């Protein structure tokens, strides 16, 4: 019996198949009827997929069932420390380092003592045209969770 494929190995095969087939992430998300950012995160190993979702993506990308098994595994969420030096990822860290304390203060002022959930959470990425250069708009949409005693 072979072990179940790791999420990292499954992700590498998904990325290669997507590129070779010339499909966008949006096309794959549409085929799965899943939110685009969630879908990409799941295919890169950050969320487990249902058997139905894994089977559909494997059929779409001509990948075998072993990849689907890997996509269904429970992830160890986080990011490879090597990727933290990627300029795009690093800029998000920088933005949160600079603006995180202010955002926290504003959340507490508006909602009270609590946090924004990253479990009951949605995220969206879109482009907004601007005469000074197109803008990247990232929206974090998390449920407020109040601290209760």
C-alpha positions as CSV (number, residue, x, y, z in Angstrom):
1,X,0.0,0.0,0.0
2,X,1.3,3.5,-0.9
3,X,1.1,6.4,1.5
4,X,-1.4,9.2,0.8
5,X,0.3,11.9,-1.2
6,X,1.3,15.0,0.8
7,X,-0.6,18.2,0.3
8,X,2.7,19.8,-0.9
9,X,3.2,17.2,-3.6
10,X,-0.5,17.4,-4.7
11,X,-0.2,21.2,-4.9
12,X,2.9,20.9,-7.1
13,X,1.0,18.6,-9.5
14,X,-2.0,20.9,-9.5
15,X,0.1,23.9,-10.4
16,X,1.9,22.1,-13.2
17,X,-1.3,20.7,-14.7
18,X,-3.0,24.1,-14.5
19,X,-0.1,25.8,-16.3
20,X,0.1,23.0,-18.9
21,X,-3.6,23.2,-19.6
22,X,-3.6,27.0,-19.8
23,X,-6.3,27.4,-17.2
24,X,-6.6,30.4,-14.9
25,X,-7.3,30.0,-11.2
26,X,-10.6,31.7,-11.8
27,X,-11.6,29.1,-14.4
28,X,-10.8,26.3,-11.9
29,X,-12.7,28.0,-9.1
30,X,-15.7,28.5,-11.4
31,X,-15.6,24.8,-12.4
32,X,-15.6,23.9,-8.7
33,X,-18.2,26.5,-7.9
34,X,-15.9,27.8,-5.1
35,X,-14.7,31.2,-4.0
36,X,-11.6,32.0,-6.0
37,X,-9.2,32.8,-3.1
38,X,-10.4,29.9,-1.1
39,X,-10.0,27.5,-4.1
40,X,-6.4,28.6,-4.8
41,X,-5.5,28.3,-1.1
42,X,-7.0,24.8,-1.0
43,X,-5.2,23.7,-4.1
44,X,-2.0,25.1,-2.7
45,X,-2.5,23.0,0.5
46,X,-4.1,25.3,3.0
47,X,-7.6,23.8,3.2
48,X,-9.0,20.3,2.9
49,X,-11.2,19.7,-0.1
50,X,-14.2,17.5,-0.1
51,X,-14.0,14.3,-2.1
52,X,-16.4,15.8,-4.7
53,X,-14.2,18.9,-5.1
54,X,-11.0,16.9,-5.3
55,X,-12.5,14.5,-7.9
56,X,-13.8,17.4,-10.0
57,X,-10.4,19.3,-10.0
58,X,-8.6,16.0,-10.8
59,X,-10.9,15.4,-13.7
60,X,-10.5,19.0,-15.0
61,X,-6.7,18.8,-14.8
62,X,-6.3,15.1,-15.9
63,X,-4.8,14.2,-12.5
64,X,-5.1,10.8,-10.9
65,X,-6.9,9.8,-7.8
66,X,-3.7,9.9,-5.7
67,X,-3.7,13.7,-6.1
68,X,-7.3,13.9,-5.0
69,X,-6.5,12.0,-1.9
70,X,-3.8,14.5,-1.1
71,X,-6.1,17.4,-1.7
72,X,-8.6,15.9,0.9
73,X,-6.0,15.7,3.7
74,X,-6.2,18.0,6.7
75,X,-3.5,20.7,6.3
76,X,-0.9,22.0,8.6
77,X,-1.7,25.6,8.0
78,X,1.0,28.2,7.6
79,X,3.6,29.2,5.2
80,X,7.0,27.8,4.3
81,X,9.5,30.2,5.9
82,X,11.4,30.4,2.6
83,X,8.3,31.9,1.0
84,X,8.2,34.7,3.6
85,X,11.0,36.5,1.7
86,X,8.8,36.6,-1.4
87,X,8.2,40.3,-2.1
88,X,4.4,40.0,-2.4
89,X,4.1,38.0,0.8
90,X,6.6,40.2,2.6
91,X,4.6,43.3,1.7
92,X,1.5,41.9,3.4
93,X,3.6,41.2,6.5
94,X,5.0,44.8,6.3
95,X,1.5,46.3,5.9
96,X,0.2,44.3,8.9
97,X,3.3,45.3,11.0
98,X,2.7,49.0,10.2
99,X,-1.1,49.1,10.2
100,X,-2.0,46.1,12.4
101,X,-2.0,48.0,15.7
102,X,-4.2,50.7,14.2
103,X,-6.6,48.2,12.8
104,X,-6.7,46.5,16.2
105,X,-7.5,49.8,17.9
106,X,-10.3,50.5,15.4
107,X,-11.8,47.1,15.7
108,X,-11.9,47.5,19.5
109,X,-13.4,51.0,19.2
110,X,-16.1,49.9,16.8
111,X,-16.9,46.4,18.2
112,X,-15.5,46.2,21.7
113,X,-13.2,43.6,23.2
114,X,-12.7,40.8,20.7
115,X,-11.1,39.7,17.5
116,X,-11.8,39.1,13.8
117,X,-12.1,35.4,13.0
118,X,-9.8,33.9,10.5
119,X,-11.9,30.7,10.6
120,X,-15.3,32.3,9.8
121,X,-13.6,34.4,7.1
122,X,-13.7,35.4,3.5
123,X,-11.0,37.1,1.4
124,X,-11.2,38.7,-2.0
125,X,-8.6,40.1,-4.4
126,X,-9.6,42.4,-7.2
127,X,-8.1,45.0,-9.5
128,X,-9.2,48.6,-9.5
129,X,-8.1,50.9,-12.3
130,X,-6.5,54.2,-11.3
131,X,-5.0,56.9,-13.4
132,X,-1.8,56.7,-11.2
133,X,-1.5,52.9,-11.8
134,X,-3.9,50.0,-11.2
135,X,-4.6,49.2,-7.5
136,X,-4.7,45.9,-5.8
137,X,-7.7,45.7,-3.5
138,X,-7.7,43.0,-0.8
139,X,-10.8,42.6,1.4
140,X,-10.6,40.6,4.6
141,X,-14.1,39.8,5.8
142,X,-14.1,38.0,9.2
143,X,-16.8,37.5,11.8
144,X,-16.3,39.5,15.0
145,X,-15.7,37.2,18.0
146,X,-16.2,38.9,21.3
147,X,-14.2,37.8,24.4
148,X,-16.7,36.3,26.9
149,X,-16.1,35.3,30.5
